[in-house]
Amino acid sequence: MSILESLESYYASFAYIGVALILFLVGKFIYQLSHKSIRVNHELVEEDNFAFSFSYVGYFIGLLLIIGASIVGESNGLRLDLLDMIVYSLLGMILLNISIWLNNKITLTKFDIKKEIIEDRNEGTGIIEAAISISVGLVLFGAISGESGGYLFGFQTAIIYWVVGLILLFITSKVYNMMLSYDIHEHIEKDNVAVGIGYSGSLIAIGIIIMNALLGDFYDWTTMVFDVTIQFVIGLILLPILRFFADKILLPGSSLTYEIVHQEKANNGAALVEAFSYIGGAILILWCI
């Protein structure tokens, strides 16, 4: 590579970074618009609200994944690449904020999530909110990345992928609660951080699996539906298996359920082992399929 070509490469890299930083500011603005009743600086700086910090940082991780999806892949020239970044990132930001609102209405329905995070400073709820943003960001990474043939069709496939991914995340939340001997809502409302950690691991794991199924260029709907269905079913089957593995192999001498919900003080470390088993299993699937 000549010096001129090297300089052009660095120029393009700085252009991508500059636009990405601007998009982060836009994402922050959209977050504040969709959470008008939350004073972000007040919660972070004056109240030192750790529960909100989890939720807020999770949102920006989701945002990072969306912006990353608009950058990766083959270059179509700097000007067109930057336009793609802006267009698809804005679409992803809107879908991410809609996803957070929908999850708050569908996933944890037995209490007010905003009240739990802002008033009660419930860290378990904040972690779950962060996991929702991250898992949706992973889904959108798969939905936005790849070539699809123009903006109109690209928007169509991205939105359909997003809808499918969101439905599968809802199904996962129900299946996860069904496979446990305790009620997630009940213990989250009791400020049980460990329950939030374990549940969040399952959401992120399924997000990784769905992302992997959606990655790559679009070919046809039959292939997409087949890949997503097969990998999602594998993920659902693996959830209880991985929990058993964590219970018997990674946490010998006790049980996850006892450590997480039956002790006077819930064992966050044990819940972290559970979350790791889900996420680690999802990454193995990503590498192997």
C-alpha positions as CSV (number, residue, x, y, z in Angstrom):
1,M,0.0,0.0,0.0
2,S,1.4,3.4,-1.0
3,I,1.6,6.4,1.4
4,L,-1.3,8.0,-0.4
5,E,-3.5,5.0,-0.1
6,S,-2.6,4.7,3.5
7,L,-3.5,8.3,4.2
8,E,-6.9,7.8,2.4
9,S,-7.5,4.7,4.6
10,Y,-6.9,6.8,7.7
11,Y,-9.0,9.6,6.4
12,A,-11.9,7.2,5.9
13,S,-11.4,5.7,9.3
14,F,-11.6,9.1,11.0
15,A,-14.7,9.9,9.0
16,Y,-16.4,6.7,10.2
17,I,-15.4,7.5,13.8
18,G,-16.6,11.1,13.6
19,V,-20.0,10.2,12.1
20,A,-20.3,7.4,14.8
21,L,-19.8,9.9,17.6
22,I,-22.4,12.2,16.1
23,L,-24.8,9.3,15.9
24,F,-24.2,8.5,19.6
25,L,-25.2,12.1,20.4
26,V,-28.3,11.6,18.2
27,G,-29.0,8.3,20.0
28,K,-28.8,10.1,23.4
29,F,-31.2,12.7,22.2
30,I,-33.7,10.1,21.0
31,Y,-33.4,8.3,24.4
32,Q,-34.2,11.6,26.2
33,L,-37.2,12.2,23.9
34,S,-38.6,8.8,24.6
35,H,-37.9,9.1,28.4
36,K,-39.0,12.6,29.0
37,S,-39.9,12.1,32.6
38,I,-36.4,10.8,33.5
39,R,-33.8,13.5,34.3
40,V,-30.7,11.6,33.1
41,N,-28.0,13.9,34.6
42,H,-29.9,14.1,37.9
43,E,-30.1,10.3,38.2
44,L,-26.5,9.7,37.2
45,V,-24.7,12.6,38.9
46,E,-26.9,13.8,41.8
47,E,-28.7,10.7,42.8
48,D,-25.9,8.2,42.0
49,N,-28.6,5.8,40.9
50,F,-26.7,2.6,40.1
51,A,-29.9,0.8,38.8
52,F,-30.4,3.6,36.3
53,S,-26.7,3.4,35.3
54,F,-27.1,-0.3,34.4
55,S,-30.1,0.6,32.2
56,Y,-28.5,3.6,30.6
57,V,-25.2,1.9,29.8
58,G,-27.1,-1.1,28.4
59,Y,-28.9,1.3,26.0
60,F,-25.6,2.6,24.7
61,I,-24.2,-0.9,24.2
62,G,-27.3,-1.6,22.1
63,L,-26.7,1.6,20.3
64,L,-23.0,0.7,19.7
65,L,-24.1,-2.6,18.1
66,I,-26.5,-0.8,15.8
67,I,-23.9,1.7,14.6
68,G,-21.4,-1.2,14.2
69,A,-23.8,-3.1,12.0
70,S,-24.0,-0.1,9.7
71,I,-20.2,0.0,9.4
72,V,-19.1,-3.6,9.0
73,G,-19.1,-5.3,5.6
74,E,-17.8,-4.4,2.1
75,S,-17.2,-0.7,1.3
76,N,-19.3,0.9,-1.4
77,G,-17.2,4.1,-1.3
78,L,-16.8,6.6,1.6
79,R,-19.7,8.8,0.7
80,L,-22.2,5.9,0.3
81,D,-20.8,4.2,3.4
82,L,-21.4,7.3,5.5
83,L,-24.9,7.7,4.1
84,D,-25.7,4.0,5.0
85,M,-24.3,4.6,8.5
86,I,-26.7,7.5,9.1
87,V,-29.8,6.0,7.5
88,Y,-29.6,2.5,9.0
89,S,-28.4,3.8,12.4
90,L,-31.3,6.1,12.7
91,L,-33.7,3.3,11.8
92,G,-32.0,1.1,14.4
93,M,-32.2,3.8,17.1
94,I,-36.0,4.2,16.5
95,L,-36.5,0.4,16.6
96,L,-34.3,0.1,19.8
97,N,-36.4,2.6,21.7
98,I,-39.7,1.1,20.5
99,S,-38.3,-2.3,21.7
100,I,-37.5,-1.0,25.2
101,W,-41.1,0.4,25.5
102,L,-42.6,-2.9,24.2
103,N,-40.5,-5.0,26.5
104,N,-41.5,-2.9,29.5
105,K,-45.2,-3.6,28.5
106,I,-44.8,-7.3,27.7
107,T,-41.8,-8.9,29.5
108,L,-42.1,-7.6,33.1
109,T,-45.8,-6.9,33.4
110,K,-46.4,-7.2,37.1
111,F,-44.8,-4.0,38.2
112,D,-43.8,-0.5,37.0
113,I,-40.2,-0.8,35.6
114,K,-39.7,2.9,35.7
115,K,-40.7,3.1,39.3
116,E,-38.5,0.2,40.2
117,I,-35.4,1.8,38.6
118,I,-35.9,5.5,39.3
119,E,-37.8,5.5,42.7
120,D,-36.8,2.1,44.2
121,R,-33.3,1.9,42.6
122,N,-33.9,-1.7,42.0
123,E,-30.6,-2.9,40.5
124,G,-32.0,-6.2,39.3
125,T,-34.5,-4.4,37.2
126,G,-31.8,-2.1,35.8
127,I,-29.7,-5.1,34.8
128,I,-32.7,-6.6,33.0
129,E,-33.4,-3.4,31.2
130,A,-29.8,-3.3,30.1
131,A,-30.0,-6.9,28.9
132,I,-33.1,-6.1,26.9
133,S,-31.3,-3.2,25.1
134,I,-28.2,-5.4,24.5
135,S,-30.3,-8.4,23.2
136,V,-32.3,-6.1,20.9
137,G,-29.0,-4.5,19.7
138,L,-27.7,-7.9,18.8
139,V,-30.9,-8.7,16.9
140,L,-30.6,-5.4,15.0
141,F,-26.9,-6.0,14.3
142,G,-28.0,-9.2,12.5
143,A,-30.9,-7.4,10.9
144,I,-29.0,-4.3,9.6
145,S,-25.7,-5.9,8.5
146,G,-25.3,-7.4,5.1
147,E,-26.3,-6.4,1.6
148,S,-30.0,-6.4,0.8
149,G,-30.4,-4.4,-2.4
150,G,-31.3,-0.8,-1.9
151,Y,-32.8,1.2,1.0
152,L,-36.5,0.2,0.4
153,F,-35.8,-3.5,0.5
154,G,-33.1,-3.0,3.2
155,F,-35.7,-1.2,5.5
156,Q,-38.2,-4.0,4.8
157,T,-35.9,-6.8,5.7
158,A,-34.5,-5.0,8.7
159,I,-38.0,-4.3,10.2
160,I,-39.2,-7.8,9.5
161,Y,-36.1,-9.3,11.1
162,W,-36.5,-7.0,14.1
163,V,-40.2,-8.1,14.5
164,V,-39.2,-11.7,14.3
165,G,-36.3,-11.3,16.7
166,L,-38.5,-9.4,19.2
167,I,-41.2,-12.1,19.2
168,L,-38.5,-14.7,19.8
169,L,-37.1,-12.7,22.7
170,F,-40.6,-12.5,24.2
171,I,-41.0,-16.3,23.9
172,T,-37.6,-16.8,25.6
173,S,-38.7,-14.7,28.5
174,K,-41.8,-16.9,29.0
175,V,-39.9,-20.2,28.5
176,Y,-37.2,-19.1,31.0
177,N,-39.8,-18.3,33.6
178,M,-41.6,-21.6,33.0
179,M,-38.4,-23.7,33.5
180,L,-37.7,-22.2,36.9
181,S,-39.2,-23.2,40.2
182,Y,-39.6,-19.6,41.3
183,D,-41.4,-16.5,39.8
184,I,-39.0,-14.0,38.3
185,H,-41.4,-11.0,38.8
186,E,-41.8,-11.8,42.5
187,H,-38.1,-11.9,43.3
188,I,-37.2,-9.0,41.1
189,E,-39.7,-6.9,42.9
190,K,-38.0,-7.9,46.1
191,D,-34.8,-6.3,44.8
192,N,-33.2,-9.7,44.2
193,V,-30.2,-8.7,41.9
194,A,-29.2,-12.3,41.4
195,V,-32.5,-13.2,39.7
196,G,-32.0,-10.2,37.4
197,I,-28.4,-11.3,36.5
198,G,-29.4,-14.9,35.6
199,Y,-32.5,-13.8,33.6
200,S,-30.4,-11.2,31.7
201,G,-27.9,-13.9,30.7
202,S,-30.7,-15.9,29.0
203,L,-31.9,-12.8,27.1
204,I,-28.4,-11.9,25.8
205,A,-27.7,-15.5,24.9
206,I,-30.8,-15.7,22.7
207,G,-30.0,-12.3,21.2
208,I,-26.6,-13.8,20.2
209,I,-28.2,-16.8,18.6
210,I,-30.8,-14.8,16.7
211,M,-28.1,-12.4,15.5
212,N,-26.1,-15.3,14.2
213,A,-29.1,-16.6,12.2
214,L,-29.7,-13.2,10.7
215,L,-26.1,-12.3,9.8
216,G,-25.0,-12.1,6.2
217,D,-26.6,-11.0,2.9
218,F,-30.3,-11.7,2.3
219,Y,-31.0,-14.5,-0.2
220,D,-34.6,-15.5,0.3
221,W,-37.3,-15.7,3.0
222,T,-37.3,-19.5,3.2
223,T,-33.7,-19.7,4.1
224,M,-34.0,-16.9,6.6
225,V,-37.0,-18.5,8.4
226,F,-35.3,-21.9,8.4
227,D,-32.1,-20.6,9.8
228,V,-33.8,-18.5,12.5
229,T,-36.2,-21.3,13.5
230,I,-33.5,-24.0,13.8
231,Q,-31.0,-21.9,15.7
232,F,-33.8,-20.5,18.0
233,V,-35.0,-24.0,18.9
234,I,-31.5,-25.1,19.6
235,G,-31.1,-22.2,21.9
236,L,-34.3,-22.9,23.8
237,I,-33.3,-26.6,24.2
238,L,-29.9,-25.6,25.5
239,L,-31.2,-23.1,28.1
240,P,-32.2,-25.8,30.7
241,I,-29.2,-28.0,29.7
242,L,-26.8,-25.1,30.3
243,R,-28.5,-24.2,33.6
244,F,-28.1,-27.9,34.7
245,F,-24.4,-27.7,33.6
246,A,-23.8,-24.5,35.6
247,D,-25.7,-26.1,38.6
248,K,-23.8,-29.4,38.7
249,I,-20.4,-28.6,37.1
250,L,-19.6,-24.9,37.5
251,L,-21.3,-24.6,41.0
252,P,-20.7,-27.9,42.7
253,G,-21.8,-28.5,46.3
254,S,-25.0,-26.3,46.1
255,S,-27.8,-25.5,43.7
256,L,-28.4,-22.3,41.7
257,T,-32.0,-22.0,42.9
258,Y,-30.9,-22.2,46.6
259,E,-28.1,-19.7,46.1
260,I,-30.2,-17.3,44.1
261,V,-33.6,-17.2,45.9
262,H,-33.6,-19.3,49.1
263,Q,-30.7,-17.6,51.0
264,E,-31.2,-14.5,53.2
265,K,-28.8,-12.7,50.9
266,A,-29.0,-13.8,47.3
267,N,-25.7,-15.0,45.8
268,N,-24.9,-12.7,42.9
269,G,-21.8,-14.6,42.1
270,A,-23.8,-17.8,41.5
271,A,-26.2,-15.9,39.3
272,L,-23.2,-14.6,37.3
273,V,-22.1,-18.2,36.8
274,E,-25.6,-19.0,35.5
275,A,-25.5,-16.0,33.1
276,F,-22.1,-17.0,31.8
277,S,-23.3,-20.5,31.1
278,Y,-26.1,-19.1,28.8
279,I,-23.9,-16.6,27.1
280,G,-20.9,-19.0,26.7
281,G,-23.2,-21.6,25.2
282,A,-24.6,-19.1,22.8
283,I,-21.1,-18.1,21.7
284,L,-20.2,-21.8,21.2
285,I,-23.3,-22.1,18.9
286,L,-22.2,-19.0,17.0
287,W,-18.8,-20.6,16.4
288,C,-20.0,-24.0,15.5
289,I,-23.0,-23.4,13.3
